[in-house]
Structures are given as structure tokens and as C-alpha cells.
Amino acid sequence: MTPGNPRVRKGSASDLTHTLRAYFDTGASQSRAAEALHVHVNTVVQRLDRIGSLLGRDWQRPERALELQLALRIHRVNRHGGPGPGDFAA
């Protein structure tokens, strides 16, 4: 289990999803994402490295990052039955 969210198992796909969402939600800031997740910044760096190995090196290019942000929002809507905080905000 991770300290930031007891329902998320360490090393799980959920860890990576939560990390990626926090990373984007904090303006692509590793340190602010770490604060939001209640983990050390090195944990965020390691998870982002793992995300990069899964998605390819281009995942941070603006058009690819937009696709990923949209996919995360769609995932949240499908999982929870509606938009989450910050979804569709101006």
C-alpha cells in the first residue's frame, strides 16, 4: 500500500494512473505531484520513468500529453459515473 492512498497497492497500474493524473493536475510539476500524492519526489520520478517506458519517450510532447489527459478524464468519468473535480473547468 502507498502512504498517500491506502487503496492503491505499491507498483500497481493504479499507482501509475494516480501519479500521471497528479503530474498533469499540478502543471507537470514533479515536486507538487509528490506533495499531492504524499510521496517522496523520487517516487514520482521513478513512476514517471516507468510511465515513459510503457508509453514511449514522446509521452510528454504537448499533443501526446493532451491525449493522455483526455484519456485520464474519460477513465475517471467512466469509473465514477461523472466528471471529477477540475474536469471540464475553464
Long-range contacts (C-beta under 8 A, 24 or more apart in sequence): 2-37, 2-39, 3-38, 3-39, 4-36, 4-37, 4-38, 4-39, 5-37, 15-47, 16-47, 16-50, 16-51, 16-54, 17-72, 17-75, 19-44, 19-47, 19-48, 19-51, 20-48, 20-51, 20-68, 20-72, 21-72, 21-76, 23-48, 24-65, 24-68, 24-69, 24-72, 25-86, 28-60, 28-65
